[in-house]
Amino acid sequence: MLGLENVLVKPLLTEKTSKETEAYNRYAFVVDIKANKNHIKTAVEKFFDVKVLSVRTSVLPGKTKRAGKGFKKTAKSKKAYVQLQDGQKIEFFKGI
């Protein structure tokens, strides 16, 4: 089983996710490829002390890159979009 401290890899901070955070109170994270929605929900609720309404996930396939004469494939990754209840928020950068 996957430990809760290993589920969330890092927050995904882009312009698109910033707009979703403002409009829908939805946050994005890069998560472990083996994590399921229940693991992600439990980890976010535990670490950030918030109430999660829904979790959506997407698996990004690895890309093929050139390496000299041959090709290599990068590892696949997984993103999770977590929607919180109204009035709750996650502060990634405190004091800024």
N, C-alpha and C positions, 0 to 999 in steps of 0.2 A: 504494500500500500504506500501511497505517496504521502509524505509528511506535509502538514499545512504550511510550514515555513518554506517549503520548496515549490509550492504551487505558483505563487506570483513571482515572476522574474523581474519585471520592471513596469512602471506606468508608461503608457504610450502617449506622448505629448506632441501633437501635431496641430495644424490649423483646423483640420476637419474634426478632430476629437474635441478641440476647444469650443468649436461652434455647437457640437452636440451636447457638451457639458452645460453651456449657457441655455440652450433651447429646451433640452429634455432631461437634464440632470443625469446624464449618462457618461460614465467614465470608461476608458479603454486601458487594458493591461496586456502585456505580453505574458503568456502563461506557459507552464510546462506542457509539452505535447501530450502527455498521458493524463492530464487533469480533466475531469469531467465537470459539468455544471454545478453539481452539488459540492465538490471540492472547492471550486472557485467562490461560490456563494459563502461557504463557511469561512474560508480564509479572509475574504474582504470584511465580513461582519466581525471577525475576531480581531484583526489587525487595525481596522479603522473605526470600530465601534459605531457602525451605521446599520440601517435596515435595508436589505437588498430586495427589490421587487422582482427583477428578472435578470437573467444572464443569457446573452447570445454569444456564440462562439463561431470562429471560422479558422480553418486550417489553410495556411499559405504553403503551396508546394515549393520545393527547392528550385533554384534557378540553375541553369547550365551556364558555366563560365569557361572562357578559354584560359588554358594554362600551358603556355609554350605551344607544342605541336598538338596536344591533346585537349580534352575537355574534362572538367570536373563539375560535380553537382554540389550545390550548397545544401545545408540541412533545411528541412521544412520547419515551420514555426506555427504557433497558434496564438490567435488574438481572442480576447474576451471583452465584450461590451457589457458593463454592469450598470443597471438603472437603479437609482436609489429612490427612497420615498421623498415626497416634497418636504422642503425645509431642512434636509440633511445635505451635507457636502463633505468632500474629502480635501484636506489641505496638504498638497505635496510639498510646498515651500512655505514654511511658517516664518513670519517676521519679514516678508518681502512685500 
